[in-house]
Amino acid sequence: MKHLILPIALASLAAACSSPKEDGKHEEASAAPETGAAGDDAVQEIGGAFTSSIPAVAFEAADRLPKAPASAASQSECANLIKAPQSPAARQVAKAGWGLTGEGRIGKYRAVSFAGSFEPGTSGSCAVGKGNVAIFEGEKIVAIAYVPATGKRTIAGIVPFEEDALRIWDGDLLSAPLADIRVAEGRGLTIEKPAAREMACGGGTPVPNIYGMPITKARKLLEKSGWDPVGNGDGADREDPREAALAEAGVKEVASCSGTGFGFCSYDYKRPEAALAVTTVGDGADPSVSDYAVRCGG
């Protein structure tokens, strides 16, 4: 369930930022010192307290913020993504010139996401590059999560996900989940691939991770999780040709489609205790899920 004000991705924008141990001169360098991507099953351990089990995002021990690149001034181009700092840690990041994109508590730490490149796109979208997540203990920075130089995606920001968990979103024009940060058993933090599902509405409502799935596949997974499609009329009842085609193909829960921009379509699902709104992108016969949101309450 997305909370970051970023639509999900059409194309990857590979970029990162300068090393916290270097002088920030590398416009296209990684946020932390370049490191090779680990294997899928490998675990990277930094300083004992911070681990990553995926090659897409790494942890680097740090005692200071990296220098903000000149391109950080482009944050004004995507002002809707920039957050007002809510903590001393976040104020440090904003004062350093970075574009502040999110913050949240996780265990004994405060995580703060920031980026150094913002490029506006169509329909209010924005491609975000040179992004990182700083981990603070109090007002002291202790680590940075970043995309290695070999990575093909970027970090846009973080949002609360579940209790003691934060979700990292990528920086594509239409943002999608990149990784989850969780409290490790007994110590520190760990970065994992996005969870296959989340438990919404106080933990009693399962919502499968359907980002990027064709709607015909996503709806089957939703039904397995107890979500019933809400019929919005047969194909013959629709004036919009895309809505009609989807309804005739059996996706009668399609509610509306946009004829401009990214070609979004919306769909409705329900459970006794909640409603779910799903959005797809693209004008193909089986468009892919770009977003979803839960509304709790019967």
C-alpha positions in Angstrom: 0.0 0.0 0.0 1.7 3.1 -1.2 2.0 6.3 0.8 4.9 8.0 -1.2 3.5 10.6 -3.6 5.1 9.0 -6.6 3.3 7.1 -9.4 5.1 3.6 -10.3 7.8 3.1 -12.9 7.8 3.1 -16.7 11.6 3.0 -17.0 14.5 2.7 -14.6 16.7 5.7 -13.9 20.1 4.5 -12.8 21.9 7.0 -10.6 23.3 7.5 -7.1 25.3 9.9 -5.0 28.7 10.6 -3.7 30.4 8.6 -1.0 30.2 9.7 2.6 34.0 9.0 2.6 34.7 11.1 -0.5 34.2 14.7 -1.6 31.0 14.3 -3.6 32.5 15.2 -7.0 31.2 12.1 -8.8 27.9 13.2 -10.3 27.0 9.7 -11.4 28.8 7.8 -8.7 27.1 5.7 -6.0 25.9 7.2 -2.8 28.5 5.3 -0.8 31.8 3.8 -2.0 31.3 1.5 -5.0 30.8 -2.1 -4.1 30.0 -5.1 -6.3 26.5 -6.6 -6.1 26.3 -9.7 -4.0 24.7 -12.9 -5.1 20.9 -13.3 -4.6 21.4 -15.5 -1.5 24.4 -13.6 -0.1 24.1 -11.5 3.0 26.2 -8.3 3.3 27.0 -7.4 6.9 28.3 -4.0 7.8 29.6 -3.3 11.2 27.6 -6.2 12.6 24.5 -4.2 13.2 23.3 -3.6 9.6 22.7 -6.3 7.0 21.3 -6.6 3.5 20.1 -9.9 2.0 19.6 -8.4 -1.5 22.0 -7.1 -4.1 19.7 -4.2 -5.0 20.4 -2.2 -1.8 23.5 -2.2 0.4 24.4 -0.8 3.8 27.5 1.2 4.5 28.7 2.2 8.0 28.9 6.0 8.1 29.7 8.8 10.6 28.7 11.8 8.4 26.4 12.6 5.5 27.7 12.6 2.0 28.0 16.0 0.4 24.9 17.0 -1.6 25.6 17.3 -5.4 24.8 20.5 -7.3 21.9 18.6 -8.9 20.1 18.6 -5.5 18.9 22.1 -6.3 16.5 20.4 -8.8 14.3 19.4 -5.9 12.3 22.5 -6.6 11.2 20.9 -9.8 9.4 18.2 -7.8 8.3 20.1 -4.8 5.4 17.7 -4.1 7.9 15.0 -3.1 9.9 17.1 -0.7 9.0 16.7 3.0 9.3 19.1 5.9 11.7 17.7 8.5 10.0 16.3 11.6 13.1 15.5 13.6 16.6 16.8 14.4 18.1 14.0 12.2 15.9 15.1 9.2 16.8 18.7 9.8 20.5 17.8 9.4 19.7 16.2 6.0 17.7 19.1 4.8 20.3 21.6 6.0 23.0 19.7 4.1 21.1 20.6 0.8 19.6 17.2 0.0 16.0 16.8 -1.0 14.3 15.3 2.0 11.8 12.6 0.8 10.8 10.7 4.0 11.6 9.7 7.5 10.4 7.3 10.2 11.2 5.4 13.4 12.4 1.8 13.2 13.4 0.1 16.4 15.8 2.4 18.2 16.7 4.2 15.1 15.4 7.0 12.9 15.6 6.5 9.1 15.7 9.5 6.8 15.5 9.2 3.0 17.0 11.9 0.7 17.9 12.4 -2.9 20.1 14.6 -5.1 18.4 14.6 -8.5 14.8 15.3 -9.5 13.4 15.3 -13.0 9.7 16.1 -13.6 7.8 14.0 -16.0 4.2 13.8 -17.4 1.1 13.8 -15.3 2.8 15.1 -12.2 5.4 12.3 -12.1 9.0 12.7 -11.2 12.2 10.6 -11.7 14.3 10.7 -8.6 18.1 9.9 -8.6 21.1 9.9 -6.3 19.0 8.7 -3.4 19.9 7.2 0.0 18.5 6.3 3.4 20.5 7.5 6.4 20.2 5.7 9.7 20.5 7.8 12.8 20.8 6.8 16.4 19.6 10.0 18.1 21.2 12.8 16.2 24.3 10.7 15.2 24.4 9.1 11.8 25.5 5.4 12.0 24.8 4.0 8.5 23.6 4.7 5.0 21.5 2.4 2.7 22.3 3.0 -1.0 22.1 1.4 -4.4 25.5 -0.1 -5.5 27.1 1.3 -8.6 26.0 -1.9 -10.5 22.4 -1.3 -9.6 19.8 -0.5 -12.2 17.3 1.2 -9.9 17.5 4.2 -7.5 16.1 5.1 -4.1 13.4 7.8 -4.0 12.2 7.6 -0.4 10.8 5.6 2.5 7.3 5.2 4.1 6.1 3.3 7.1 5.1 -0.2 6.1 4.2 -2.3 9.1 5.2 -2.2 12.8 9.0 -1.8 13.0 9.3 -1.8 9.2 9.8 0.8 6.5 9.5 0.4 2.7 12.0 1.8 0.3 10.5 3.0 -3.0 12.4 3.3 -6.2 13.0 6.6 -8.1 11.3 5.7 -11.4 8.6 8.0 -12.9 6.0 5.6 -11.5 7.5 4.4 -8.2 7.5 0.8 -7.1 8.7 -1.0 -3.9 12.5 -1.6 -4.0 13.1 -3.1 -0.5 11.9 -3.3 3.1 13.9 -2.3 6.2 13.1 -4.3 9.2 14.4 -4.7 12.8 16.8 -7.6 12.8 16.3 -10.3 15.4 18.3 -9.3 18.5 20.2 -6.4 16.9 20.4 -3.7 14.3 18.5 -3.5 11.0 18.2 -5.7 8.0 17.2 -4.9 4.4 15.1 -7.5 2.6 13.2 -7.8 -0.7 9.7 -6.4 -0.5 7.3 -8.6 1.4 5.0 -10.8 -0.6 2.1 -9.3 1.4 1.2 -6.8 4.0 -1.3 -6.9 6.8 -3.4 -3.8 6.7 -6.2 -2.4 9.0 -4.5 -3.2 12.3 -3.0 -6.5 11.0 -6.2 -8.4 10.1 -6.4 -7.7 6.4 -4.0 -9.4 4.0 -3.0 -7.5 0.9 -0.7 -9.3 -1.5 2.1 -7.4 -3.2 0.7 -7.1 -6.8 2.9 -4.2 -8.1 3.9 -4.8 -11.7 1.5 -7.7 -12.2 -0.9 -7.8 -15.2 -4.4 -7.1 -13.8 -5.7 -10.6 -14.9 -3.0 -12.2 -12.7 -3.3 -9.7 -9.8 -7.1 -10.2 -9.5 -6.6 -13.9 -9.1 -4.1 -13.4 -6.3 -6.5 -10.9 -4.7 -9.4 -13.4 -4.8 -7.1 -16.0 -3.1 -6.6 -13.4 -0.3 -10.3 -12.9 0.2 -10.8 -9.8 -2.0 -14.0 -9.9 -4.1 -14.2 -7.9 -7.3 -16.9 -5.2 -7.3 -18.8 -5.4 -10.6 -19.1 -2.1 -12.3 -21.1 -3.2 -15.4 -20.7 -5.4 -18.5 -18.8 -4.4 -21.6 -22.0 -3.4 -23.4 -22.7 -0.9 -20.7 -19.5 1.0 -21.1 -18.9 4.0 -23.3 -15.1 4.0 -22.9 -13.6 1.4 -25.3 -10.8 0.4 -22.9 -13.3 -0.2 -20.1 -15.5 -2.2 -22.4 -12.7 -4.4 -23.6 -11.6 -5.1 -20.0 -15.1 -5.9 -18.9 -15.7 -8.1 -21.9 -12.5 -10.0 -20.9 -14.0 -10.7 -17.5 -12.4 -7.8 -15.5 -15.8 -6.3 -14.7 -14.4 -4.5 -11.6 -12.8 -1.9 -13.8 -14.3 1.4 -12.7 -12.8 4.0 -15.1 -9.9 4.6 -17.5 -8.0 7.7 -18.5 -7.5 8.5 -22.1 -4.4 10.6 -21.5 -1.0 10.6 -19.7 0.0 7.1 -18.5 -3.3 5.5 -19.4 -4.4 4.7 -15.8 -7.4 2.5 -15.1 -9.0 1.9 -11.7 -10.6 -1.2 -10.2 -12.6 -1.9 -7.1 -12.4 -4.9 -4.6 -13.8 -5.5 -1.2 -13.7 -7.6 1.9 -16.1 -7.5 4.9 -13.8 -5.1 6.7 -12.1 -3.1 4.0 -12.2 -1.8 0.4 -9.3 -1.9 -2.1 -8.7 0.5 -5.0 -6.2 -0.8 -7.6 -4.7 1.3 -10.4 -3.0 0.0 -13.6 -0.9 1.8 -16.1 -0.6 1.4 -19.9 -3.1 1.0 -22.7 -2.5 -2.7 -23.5 -5.1 -5.4 -23.3 -3.8 -6.6 -19.9 -2.3 -3.5 -18.2 0.0 -3.8 -15.2 -0.7 -2.7 -11.6 1.0 0.5 -10.7 -0.6 1.3 -7.3 -3.2 0.1 -4.8 -4.7 1.6 -1.6 -6.7 0.1 1.2 -9.6 1.8 2.9 -10.4 0.2 6.3 -14.0 -0.2 7.5 -16.8 -2.2 6.2 
